């Protein structure tokens, strides 16, 4: 079966709705339901999220892959995972990540709070976890959601829908962590401030991914800036609970994704 490359031409608007456009929305709502289960734990919410977040990431990775191969009958190039234009994605995503990350580093050094590396084992667990999480988020929002809606409604609606869902996704975690400052537990604060910030980021990243036609762009940009930001004193990189179980668990989930991908590719070749 011939691999179909991602579309190389932009069509701002069109109208060709399909039932498959509902699939990402249903998956998004299902993941939100999984994360909302943390509310049932009360003060144990942070511990529950340590287990639920990786499961949500697994869904964000596996479902688009299966849908792409089984329903769309396409390769992962449909989602933006392709060697085509990879160089452009590496240059744009890596370059912007280094620039933004560099600004963060300079600001941190001048403020007297430079980043620091955790112990090797803790750092390894953190890196594996954050790579898995960023890959899941990018494949879902900038890959599956954007590709599905661009196919039916054009590039601009795809970018806007991808950015909107990304901006609404923090509501799944809003108020589940009792250690979060009270201001962040207020929905009024979210809608008046954080929503527009997340929407801007989501639209920007989706636009970059659609422009380069490769998810390496948004993946590298988010990964570099996330790691640099979370290495700051007190950041998540320094608070990995149970690094051993985190490392093993994340690698096990990555193994599930690899098996699903391998079986899907094998089935596709047999069909072809």
C-alpha positions, 0 to 999 in steps of 0.5 A, spaced: 500 500 500 502 506 498 504 511 503 500 518 502 504 524 504 501 529 508 497 535 504 502 540 501 497 545 499 493 549 504 486 550 503 483 555 508 476 553 508 472 548 505 466 544 507 466 536 507 463 534 514 464 527 516 462 522 522 470 521 523 470 528 526 467 526 532 472 521 534 477 526 537 472 529 540 469 523 544 476 521 545 478 527 548 471 527 553 473 520 555 480 522 557 477 528 561 472 523 564 479 519 566 482 525 569 476 527 573 476 521 577 482 524 581 476 529 584 474 522 588 480 522 591 480 529 595 487 530 598 489 524 595 488 527 588 495 528 586 497 521 587 491 519 583 493 523 578 500 520 578 497 514 575 491 517 571 495 522 567 500 516 564 493 512 562 490 518 559 497 519 555 496 512 553 489 513 550 492 519 546 497 515 543 494 509 541 487 511 539 489 516 533 494 510 531 489 505 531 484 510 527 489 512 522 490 505 520 484 502 521 479 507 519 482 512 515 486 507 511 492 512 512 499 511 514 502 516 520 504 521 515 496 523 515 498 525 522 504 529 521 509 523 523 513 522 517 520 523 514 518 528 509 519 535 511 523 532 517 528 537 516 524 543 516 520 541 523 527 540 526 530 546 524 523 550 526 521 547 532 529 546 535 530 553 533 524 556 536 525 551 542 532 553 543 531 561 542 525 561 547 529 556 552 535 560 552 531 566 554 528 562 560 535 560 562 538 568 561 532 570 565 533 565 571 541 566 571 540 574 572 534 573 577 539 568 581 535 562 580 538 558 575 536 551 573 539 545 576 539 537 574 536 532 579 540 526 580 541 521 574 536 516 576 531 521 577 532 525 571 532 519 567 525 517 570 523 525 569 525 525 561 522 518 559 515 521 562 516 528 559 517 525 552 512 520 553 507 525 555 509 531 550 509 525 544 502 524 546 499 531 547 502 533 540 500 526 536 493 528 539 492 535 538 497 537 533 496 531 529 489 527 530 485 533 531 488 538 526 488 533 521 481 530 521 478 537 521 483 540 516 481 534 511 473 536 512 473 544 514 480 546 511 487 549 515 484 555 519 478 551 522 483 545 524 488 550 527 482 553 531 479 547 533 486 544 535 487 550 539 480 551 542 481 543 545 488 544 548 485 551 551 480 547 554 484 541 556 486 544 563 479 544 566 480 536 566 485 538 572 482 544 575 481 544 582 484 536 583 490 538 586 489 541 593 496 543 593 495 548 588 494 556 590 487 558 591 487 563 585 488 557 580 482 553 583 477 559 581 474 558 574 473 565 574 481 566 574 481 560 569 476 564 564 479 571 565 486 569 564 489 562 563 484 560 558 487 565 553 494 564 554 493 556 553 488 558 547 494 562 544 499 557 545 495 551 542 493 556 536 501 557 535 503 550 535 497 547 531 499 553 526 507 551 526 505 543 525 500 545 519 505 550 516 511 545 516 507 538 515 511 535 521 509 534 528 517 534 529 516 542 529 511 542 535 514 536 539 521 539 539 519 546 541 514 543 547 519 538 549 525 543 549 521 549 553 518 544 558 524 541 560 528 547 561 522 550 565 521 544 569 529 544 571 528 551 575 528 550 582 522 547 585 520 545 578 517 538 577 523 535 574 526 535 582 519 532 585 519 525 581 516 521 586 518 513 586 523 514 580 524 507 579 516 505 578 515 511 574 521 509 569 518 502 569 511 504 568 512 509 562 517 504 559 511 499 559 506 504 556 511 506 551 512 498 549 504 498 549 504 503 544 510 500 540 506 493 539 500 497 537 504 500 532 507 494 529 501 490 529 498 496 525 503 496 520 503 489 519 496 488 518 496 494 513 502 491 509 498 484 509 492 488 507 496 492 501 
